[in-house]
Amino acid sequence: MNKLEIDTPAIIVDFDVMIRNIREMAKLAKDRGVKLRAHIKTHKVPEIAKIQLEEGSRGICVQKVGEAEVMANEGINDIFITNEVVGDVKIKRLARLAEKNKLFVAVDHPENIKSLSRIMKENGVELGIYIDVDCGMHRTGVPSTEAPELAELITRSEGLYLKGVMGYEGHAGAPLKKEERQKLTEEAMKTTLEAVNLIKKAGIEVEEVSVGSTPTVWYSSSYQEVTEIQPGTYVFNDYYLVDRGVVTIERCALHVLATVMSRAAPDRGVIDAGSKAFQLDMNKYPVALGMEGVEVVKFSEEHGWLKITGEAQNKIKLGDKLEFIPYHVCTCVNQFDTMYIIRNDKVEREWQIKARGKMV
Ligand SMILES: Cc1ncc(COP(=O)(O)O)c(C=O)c1O
């Protein structure tokens, strides 16, 4: 079937663009001599994770225990949860996962280390730990100076072993200017590597230094001490990256197909995709593809308002199917059950987004 026959709103992914994105990141990792551990938080689809593994990713990253469970059920058994897992209920699920999988988790607090150790010991399993270092994002992570204390505690804790240090430089990708992104990345790397050196000075081995976000990984992966990168968005790319000049529109593999469901005024159209389809966590609207004079200006849950100007006022008709590039692709994917895989405008496959909606 042709992609325009798909009922809307729907996620469509250009397979060839996605494969090119996957291969390019795998090549970067290879050229830089680092391991790629692709983050699946963007696509949440086991079939895509398997392609990433075939194309050179060594293991995957996830953000939620539920995402790890979905991927493990599909036979992917080397998983790093790049997030803190707190509370006995969740940690018991980690213990079950650790029975059959190589499992790693991020920590930033001694109490969490103690809970993880207690439950892994009770279950007779081992869990690898990455110390999460706050390299400037001020979200999670310890200051670099506190990393050795956590490292020492981990090495003394039964059921746990220190795998590495994680310094996720997500904040560094935000500035629109390349020079500013580069500067923030350099500062982030300084902090992360300071933590690594302090741990080593305390006589403790650090096997992995894991960093990287799509807009900054080109800089952060160039540090000799880095062993692993964990980008996610690169698989599809999105308008956040286009806005920053990190990629061009042609490299955005995922679009949302939507139908013009109302055309009640010359300068106004409404599509059947609003915040329920796109999400709006960055307060930025999706961008219409190849349509001059069509701008998304407002959402309600099931409606996207289009401001239509110029020639487009004559062109856009009720029932037209238009394509949009999400501003933030990860949250958009999370809204859908399936994605259509497209080649040469034809639907080749339909994949379930099995790890969507995994809140816990
Ligand atoms: C801890 C962590 N690592 C890696 C990533 C992937 O970053 P990106 O999607 O920019 O490549 C994210 C994204 O949110 C993250 O939170």
The ligand as an SDF file (V2000), in Angstrom:
LIG
                    3D

 16 16  0  0  0  0  0  0  0  0999 V2000
   20.9370    9.4840   30.2270 C   0  0  0  0  0  0  0  0  0  0  0  0
   20.7070    9.6210   28.7690 C   0  0  0  0  0  0  0  0  0  0  0  0
   21.5890    9.0730   27.9200 N   0  0  0  0  0  0  0  0  0  0  0  0
   21.4480    9.1830   26.5920 C   0  0  0  0  0  0  0  0  0  0  0  0
   20.3760    9.8640   26.0380 C   0  0  0  0  0  0  0  0  0  0  0  0
   20.2590    9.9830   24.5510 C   0  0  0  0  0  0  0  0  0  0  0  0
   20.4300   11.3100   24.1430 O   0  0  0  0  0  0  0  0  0  0  0  0
   20.0150   11.7690   22.6730 P   0  0  0  0  0  0  0  0  0  0  0  0
   18.6250   11.3270   22.4810 O   0  0  0  0  0  0  0  0  0  0  0  0
   20.2090   13.2380   22.6350 O   0  0  0  0  0  0  0  0  0  0  0  0
   20.9350   11.0920   21.7400 O   0  0  0  0  0  0  0  0  0  0  0  0
   19.4340   10.4500   26.8930 C   0  0  0  0  0  0  0  0  0  0  0  0
   18.3040   11.2090   26.3480 C   0  0  0  0  0  0  0  0  0  0  0  0
   17.4550   11.7450   26.9970 O   0  0  0  0  0  0  0  0  0  0  0  0
   19.5950   10.3280   28.2980 C   0  0  0  0  0  0  0  0  0  0  0  0
   18.7210   10.8920   29.1590 O   0  0  0  0  0  0  0  0  0  0  0  0
  1  2  1  0
  2  3  1  0
  2 15  2  0
  3  4  2  0
  4  5  1  0
  5  6  1  0
  5 12  2  0
  6  7  1  0
  7  8  1  0
  8  9  2  0
  8 10  1  0
  8 11  1  0
 12 13  1  0
 12 15  1  0
 13 14  2  0
 15 16  1  0
M  END
$$$$
